[in-house]
Amino acid sequence: MSSLHLKKKYVLKYPELLAPDHRPIRLWGIDSETDMRYAFQHNIAGIFTDFPEKARHIRQHL
């Protein structure tokens, strides 16, 4: 496996997964602005969202 696709709550429970020596992480179920900001600020490799335009706008304004 070259990357992990996880629920946000799993990453919150095990923050050591965000260490730079781990595989890239993509989170799914990221639909709130708070969750999007968290993902972008922690350099998550990607997100799965029902609101891609909202995510793009938030990322551009960080």
Backbone as a ProteinNet text record, in pm:
[ID]
protein_1_A
[PRIMARY]
MSSLHLKKKYVLKYPELLAPDHRPIRLWGIDSETDMRYAFQHNIAGIFTDFPEKARHIRQHL
[TERTIARY]
83	0	87.3	54	133.7	69.7	-59.5	-126.5	-239.6	-294.9	-405.9	-525.3	-644.4	-768.5	-847.8	-858.1	-912.9	-1024.9	-1106.3	-1202.3	-1125.9	-1177.6	-1113.7	-1098.3	-1198.2	-1192.5	-1076.5	-1035.3	-922.7	-792.6	-776.5	-655.9	-653.8	-769.6	-775.3	-738.8	-776.6	-745.7	-598.8	-540	-400.5	-321.4	-295.4	-228	-86.9	-27.2	106.8	106.8	-9.8	-18.4	20.4	17.4	51.3	201.4	280.5	426.4	477	578.6	627.1	681.3	718.3	773.2	665	539.4	428.9	381.1	297.4	239.5	148.3	126.5	30	-109.2	-181.7	-315.4	-417.2	-525.7	-640.3	-759.4	-827.5	-940.3	-1072	-1167.9	-1299.4	-1403.2	-1513	-1617	-1583.5	-1502.6	-1460.1	-1552.8	-1661.1	-1760.9	-1775.8	-1730.8	-1744.3	-1621.1	-1639.6	-1528.2	-1418.1	-1456.6	-1358.8	-1272.9	-1336.9	-1262.4	-1171.7	-1218.3	-1136.9	-1013.5	-1032.5	-918	-817.4	-867	-778.9	-695.5	-760.6	-690.9	-585.2	-620.9	-526.1	-410.5	-438.4	-333.5	-238.2	-282.5	-197	-138.8	-147.3	-89	-134.2	-262.7	-320.7	-310.6	-274.9	-251.1	-375.9	-492.9	-616.2	-736.9	-852	-976.3	-1084.2	-1181.3	-1301.4	-1414.2	-1482.2	-1585.3	-1703.1	-1819.1	-1937.1	-1941.2	-1844.3	-1844	-1708	-1670.4	-1537.2	-1514	-1615.7	-1598.1	-1570.4	-1641.5	-1619.7	-1476.8	-1431.8	-1295.9	-1191.6	-1212	-1117.9	-1109.7	-1223.6	-1227.2	-1151.9	-1177	-1110.6	-960.2	-918.3	-774.3	-705.5	-770.2	-711	-696	-775.7	-774.3	-706.6	-628.4	-553.1	-422.8
-118.2	0	124.3	214.4	336.6	452.8	441.4	547.6	486.4	567.8	524.3	615.2	557.4	633.4	605	704.5	684.6	781.4	743.9	837.1	935.9	1056.4	1161.1	1118.9	1053.8	1018	923.3	842.9	752.1	831.1	932.6	1016.3	1097.9	1144.9	1218.9	1128.4	1002.3	907.5	866.5	860.5	818.3	924.6	1040.1	1149.8	1115.2	1011.4	972.5	929.9	901.2	868.2	986.5	1106.8	1226.5	1251.9	1168.7	1186.1	1177.9	1258.5	1264.6	1132.8	1040.5	914.1	810.2	846.8	756.2	777.4	687.1	696.3	818.6	866.8	975.7	931.3	1024.5	995.6	1079.9	1014.9	1083.2	1055.3	1161.3	1148.1	1154.7	1074.1	1080.4	1125.3	1178.8	1233.9	1372.7	1446	1580.4	1682	1717.1	1806.1	1939.2	1948.8	2075.9	2163.2	2292.2	2386.1	2357.2	2325	2294.3	2174.2	2069.1	1949.4	1977.7	2058.5	2093.2	2171.3	2268.5	2346.6	2256.3	2165.3	2071	1991.9	1937.1	1855.7	1937.2	2056.4	2139.1	2186.1	2221.1	2269.4	2158.4	2032.7	1920	1850.1	1916.7	1865.4	1724.1	1697.9	1570.8	1564.8	1448.8	1434.9	1462.4	1433.2	1456.9	1432.1	1481.4	1459.6	1413.6	1342.8	1305.2	1385.8	1466.1	1555.5	1561.3	1595.5	1619.2	1764.1	1845.7	1988.4	2033.6	1989.2	2021.8	2171.3	2244.8	2389.3	2460.5	2421.5	2477.8	2447.5	2324.5	2285.4	2365.7	2382	2458.7	2603.4	2662.1	2800.6	2813.2	2721.6	2725.7	2709.8	2616.1	2592.8	2714.9	2780.3	2897.9	3014.4	3017.3	3130.9	3100.9	2995.7	2967.7	3042.9
0	0	0	-87.8	-95.3	-20	15	90.3	172.3	263.6	347.8	324.6	316.7	305.2	431.7	518.5	652.8	685.1	784.7	842.6	929.5	937.9	1018.1	1163.9	1220.4	1362.8	1392.5	1296.7	1317.4	1328.9	1246.2	1251.3	1380	1424.9	1550.9	1668.9	1661.3	1768.2	1765.8	1647	1630.6	1553.8	1614.2	1543.2	1497.1	1552.9	1507.9	1360.8	1305.5	1162.9	1075	1131.4	1054.6	1049.1	1113.3	1111.7	968.1	934.7	796.3	741.6	828.1	778.7	747.3	761.4	729.7	586.5	541.1	406.4	395.4	273.2	254.1	301.1	360.4	411.9	337	299.7	239.9	331	371.3	463.9	389	431.8	370.6	471.9	417.9	503.4	554	478.7	520	452.8	522.4	463.6	535.8	660.3	732.5	709.5	724	708.1	810.2	932.8	1037.4	998.6	949.4	908.7	789.6	696.9	580.1	623	710.2	759.5	831.9	912.9	983.9	883.3	783.1	683.1	609.5	566.5	491.3	579.3	702.6	792.3	836.2	827.5	864.3	741.1	627.2	502.3	468.1	489.7	447.8	295.1	242.5	98.3	15.3	69.7	-4.4	83.1	36.6	109.5	12.4	66.3	-6.8	56	-24.5	26.3	-69.9	-15.8	-98.4	-146.7	-102.8	-133.5	-187.9	-307.3	-360.4	-383.2	-425	-446.6	-314.5	-211.3	-77.2	-31.4	-51.5	-11.9	-89	-217.6	-299.9	-250.3	-219.5	-170.9	-37.4	53.8	184.6	168.7	86.4	68.5	8	-85.8	-149.8	-53.3	52.3	144.4	278.1	284.1	407.2	407.7
[MASK]
++++++++++++++++++++++++++++++++++++++++++++++++++++++++++++++

